[in-house]
Amino acid sequence: MKDIVSYLRPYRGKVVLAIAMVAVSTLCNLLLPTIMSSIVNTGVYGADFPYIVRCCAAMLLVALVGLGAVLLGAKTSSQVVADFCADLRRDIFQKVHTLTFEEFGAMGTAALITHSTHDIETVSWVASMLSGTVATIPVLFLGGVLLALRKDTVLSLLLLCFIPALFVVVVLIGRRIDPLWKKSDDYIDRQNDIMRERLWGIRVIRAFNKEPHEQERLADATRVMAENIIRANVHMGAVAPLALFIFNAAAVVIVWVGGARMEMLGAPSAGDIFAIVQYIALVMNGVLMASFAIVMFPHAKVAAGRIAQVTEARGSADQAPEEEAVFRGDIDLEHVTFRYDDADEPAVSDVTIHIRAGQKVSVIGGTGSGKSTLVQLLLAFRAPTQGTIRFDGREDWGARTIRRNISAVLQKTAIYSGTIRDNLLMGDPNAGEERLREAARIAQISTFIEGLDQGYDYELVQAGKNLSGGQKQRLNIARAVLKNAPIYLFDDSFSALDFLTEARLREELNTGMAGRTRIIITQRVTSAMDSDCIFVMDQGRLVGQGKHRELLESCPIYREIYASQTGGEQV
């Protein structure tokens, strides 16, 4: 909670101004009953009409000052809250980009969406409310009590007797609300998670006719969320009528006691009783505002705690600092083992690989053999559980330095809304037109681009939905080729290409990237067979390495993969 409050520090001046304006408007509200009491006691009883007019003018002036203070305070407070939310969202967005895969997986995408939307809205709403109550509550309470004491001590003490009762009610209600808000927020995450699953797998859901099942899952999450929100709001709703009952009870007692004392003692006056009743309303209003703040605090505390899960995450900031180094291209993996959290077996186990600068190597294996995990380790997305990974003989490089020296085409294509040119220039924003066209030519996509009316300025929709799978894959390859890096990594990047296009692409890559280290992760023997060295993976272990013909003789796993794809014919 302290970390969240620290976001208000840059706006201290505006916060003080907003609080000051609220205090001024509250003082104006306190002055009005005092002036009204003078009207009754002096103007009405004395039949002094000019005095009444002067007092009414004074009330109008006080009301106008209060109105101006309220407007200025509300504007300043709204601006502070808006800036506070913007800063918080910006930092969460930036922090998410630094999270490790383990942290990201532990939180989940659905929860991260809720943290940056619903939770921030909750905290901002409470912050907005507190900015008005910080000054209002003490000024109303202390000012109302002191002014009431000036009028009549006995009636003022009666007023103070009712306030503890309201606080007891509020504290009891607040304790019941805390777990309800926490559970409702958890099920908002659950809703987001289910909706993302439905949108992501909508074709599979429809193909297997599972719409009713998915609808039931979402309905269950919505029902639990709604039940907890309704119960929390019912408890909150009980505060206002209970406070109103206590206020009315206090007013009745004060009027009855005041009337009896006025009849017996001649004091207080009717104007004083009228003023004290007004003070009761103001004091109770301040206490009621404090009550709502107390009741909403658990919700804000839950939301702030969920936001802190993101802002306080370690992320990748603790890695080695970035260096302006250019690798030669040597890569050494020494007895590397990696196990995912809660996994029974390692995904990669005791892998030792040596790649020399300028070599073209391939890593081949079936599904679940550990190839994708190896890619994540090479790109420093994950750190080995055991063993070391060295680039150019060093293992203490920072993650950014490693990724700046590797141009990668990942298994999942990534196309962003914008033009083809915008997508390609992500590889190198400073690339000229000639390099852009050369990268497209190597990736076998230039003919398609130049055949479009807009050419490289053709507008792509989100995720490249106006492209085929092969076109998206070739655009990703062109983007990687455009980046001038000593190491190129292709993670199953030719799977959507026909064999003729793949053969042309491999020939162009061999020519255009001669002397660069190239790592090809593949399931196709044809993509690996011309490599300087082929590493064969099976169930997370390295079971063979060598050239194509060597592996045909020495590695049963490679021979089996080769036979399944070629029918056993020698190539």
Phi, psi and omega in degrees: 000323180297321180296324179292317180297330181298340178290347178273350184301319180296345184247029183303317182299315180292324178296315179298318179298316180298317179295319180297318179294322177295320179297318179297313180297325179292318177298322177298319178297325179288329181288330185299313178297327179296315178295319179297322178298320178295323178299315182292310185291320185258310185288310184288308181295326181271359181053040181260089184295316177304322178296319179298318180297316180298318179295320178296321177296319178297320178297320179297317179297316178298318180296320179294319177298317178298320179296314179299319179295320179297314182296314180295318179296319180294318179297314180296316180297318179297320179294318178297314181296319179297315179293321178300314179295318180299316179296318182293316178296320180299314182292324177295316179299316180293322181293322180301325181289345180259355183296143173285165180298325180294316179294318180298317180293323180294321180281314181089145181298318182301315180294322180296324176296315180296320180300320185274356179237281187299314183293320178293321177299319179297311180298319182293323179296316179293321178297320178296317180294319181292327179298334177272333185268340182303319179268326186295314186298305181294323181293314179296313185292303183293315180296316180296317181293315181296317179294323178294320178298327177295328182280310181198124185291317184297312181294327179293321178293325175300321178299316183293338180290334184273341186292316178303326180300318180293320180295322178299315179300316183295315181298317179297319179292320181300322180294327181282336185279327186309304181295333180293317178295319181298316181291321179295321178294322177298321182280342168294319174301317181298319177301311179301319181297314180295319180297319178296318178299318181295316181292321181291319185250031186298326180291319179294318180300316180291322182297325180260010176055048183254017180302315179299322180295315180293323178296323179293320178299314180294320180296321179297315179296319180294320181296313180297316178300312183296320180300317181289321178294318180297314180297319179296317181289328175296316177297319178295321180295338180287341183295313185298309180295325178294319178295321179295321178297315180297319179298313180295322177297318178296318180297317180298314181297317183293319179295318181294312180294319180295319178297317179296318180291324179294324179290321184275319188251345182080009178211146002283173178278168178299322178297322178294317179298318179299316180295319182294321176298320177295322177295323176302314180300317181292315179297315179296325177297318177296317179295322179295319177297319177297324180297315179296322178297318179294319181292322181279344182302317178303319179296315179295323180295318177298313181297318179295322178295321179292322177295321181297334176302326179277308186294333182263000177296146183292320182063205181258015184290340183274003179285173181298150182294155180288141179234146178275062183252147175246119183288153170284322179125005177283135179227131179227123173250121183245108175050049183280129176230139176220132178235129175289156179302134177066009178278145180285323183235153176295145175283328175229131187228117172051054181265127176237118182224137176237124180236126180266153182302134178089353180283151169251116181236157178232146173242118185237149180173165180282181178297133179082015181275351178104009183295313182295324176296321178298321177298315180296326177290319180294325180272007178062025172286332176225153179257143180300143173290321176219159178087181183225152173237123183240137171248124183054036175084358180246144178246001186256025177290148174285157183299319181295322179296317179299312184290332177291335181265359179238129172256116189243141169247108186276167185298320180268121181292146181231106177242135185246154178297137186140189180277167174299321179300316180300319181292320181290321184290353172297332177292321178203100183300340184263006183292141178275178183297322182294315178295324179300313181291325178294318178297320178295323180294316179298321182280004177062034180240356186295320181299318180295315183295314183289344176277350178280151180299318181270355180059232182288350177264014177295132185276126177259141177274174183302135180066013177063042183289348175262023175233156174280171180298318179293322178295317178298319182293321179290326175296320177297320179294318179298320178299317180292321180296325182295331179285127181274098184228154178282342182230132177239134183235124180243108183264096180050048191270358182246010187294332182268004183260146173288164188295325180292315178296320179296320180297317178296319181296316180296323178296317179293320179295320178298323181282312186284340184242024177301133181092350177262148176286127180234129178241120182247116175266123188207163169250352182268129176295322182298332178282341188252339195293337180265013182285156176294327177208138180244129177253125184257124180251144175208121180053042175083000182245152174275114186252357179186152175205146182150190177278172187305305185290328176297318182290328177299329181271327191253343187240107181299324181296314180295320179297323179291317178298317181297314182294323181291336183260337183240355183078010178089000180287137180288136179238000000 
